[in-house]
Amino acid sequence: MKNRLEEIRKQHGIKQEELAAALEVSRQTIGSLENGRYNPSIILALKIARYFNLSVEEIFIYEEEQK
């Protein structure tokens, strides 16, 4: 799943450490999300969306795999 987390975070002038603290996760988790190495749980995706006052779909882009 692709996401715009890094772009949105930088637009708001927030450091990874600040976002991690606000969401009660590690900075490494934020880095992994931004690099696409980790997909968030539904709860974490909702927390991120609420933090930025955006919808989950505005941050995370789900693309179905071609069969």
One Martini backbone bead per residue (centre of mass of N, CA, C, O) as a GRO file, in nm:
protein
   67
    1MET     BB    1   0.096   0.037   0.023
    2LYS     BB    2   0.048   0.355  -0.028
    3ASN     BB    3   0.177   0.689   0.077
    4ARG     BB    4   0.163   1.048   0.222
    5LEU     BB    5   0.301   1.094   0.499
    6GLU     BB    6   0.561   1.254   0.450
    7GLU     BB    7   0.436   1.490   0.298
    8ILE     BB    8   0.234   1.576   0.521
    9ARG     BB    9   0.431   1.613   0.753
   10LYS     BB   10   0.605   1.835   0.611
   11GLN     BB   11   0.375   2.040   0.565
   12HIS     BB   12   0.345   2.058   0.897
   13GLY     BB   13   0.633   2.054   1.040
   14ILE     BB   14   0.692   1.747   1.126
   15LYS     BB   15   0.844   1.522   1.307
   16GLN     BB   16   0.879   1.197   1.361
   17GLU     BB   17   0.893   1.218   1.670
   18GLU     BB   18   0.630   1.380   1.709
   19LEU     BB   19   0.436   1.181   1.579
   20ALA     BB   20   0.504   0.936   1.750
   21ALA     BB   21   0.419   1.060   2.022
   22ALA     BB   22   0.121   1.123   1.943
   23LEU     BB   23   0.075   0.797   1.859
   24GLU     BB   24   0.239   0.592   2.033
   25VAL     BB   25   0.513   0.546   1.871
   26SER     BB   26   0.776   0.489   1.690
   27ARG     BB   27   0.998   0.624   1.475
   28GLN     BB   28   1.033   0.362   1.312
   29THR     BB   29   0.740   0.335   1.230
   30ILE     BB   30   0.724   0.591   1.062
   31GLY     BB   31   0.952   0.516   0.867
   32SER     BB   32   0.819   0.254   0.762
   33LEU     BB   33   0.569   0.383   0.649
   34GLU     BB   34   0.707   0.587   0.453
   35ASN     BB   35   0.870   0.334   0.303
   36GLY     BB   36   0.665   0.076   0.282
   37ARG     BB   37   0.736  -0.161   0.510
   38TYR     BB   38   0.456  -0.069   0.650
   39ASN     BB   39   0.135  -0.147   0.758
   40PRO     BB   40  -0.123  -0.030   0.911
   41SER     BB   41  -0.339  -0.035   1.123
   42ILE     BB   42  -0.647   0.072   1.153
   43ILE     BB   43  -0.600   0.239   1.406
   44LEU     BB   44  -0.349   0.394   1.306
   45ALA     BB   45  -0.476   0.516   1.053
   46LEU     BB   46  -0.690   0.677   1.214
   47LYS     BB   47  -0.496   0.843   1.389
   48ILE     BB   48  -0.354   0.984   1.157
   49ALA     BB   49  -0.602   1.113   1.028
   50ARG     BB   50  -0.691   1.271   1.280
   51TYR     BB   51  -0.434   1.437   1.324
   52PHE     BB   52  -0.469   1.570   1.014
   53ASN     BB   53  -0.767   1.595   0.923
   54LEU     BB   54  -0.815   1.323   0.756
   55SER     BB   55  -0.849   1.077   0.549
   56VAL     BB   56  -0.734   0.775   0.488
   57GLU     BB   57  -0.742   0.810   0.168
   58GLU     BB   58  -0.546   1.069   0.172
   59ILE     BB   59  -0.292   0.882   0.270
   60PHE     BB   60  -0.393   0.600   0.171
   61ILE     BB   61  -0.307   0.376  -0.107
   62TYR     BB   62  -0.507   0.146  -0.263
   63GLU     BB   63  -0.391  -0.133  -0.466
   64GLU     BB   64  -0.484  -0.361  -0.664
   65GLU     BB   65  -0.401  -0.658  -0.766
   66GLN     BB   66  -0.311  -0.823  -1.034
   67LYS     BB   67  -0.433  -1.138  -1.180
   0.00000   0.00000   0.00000
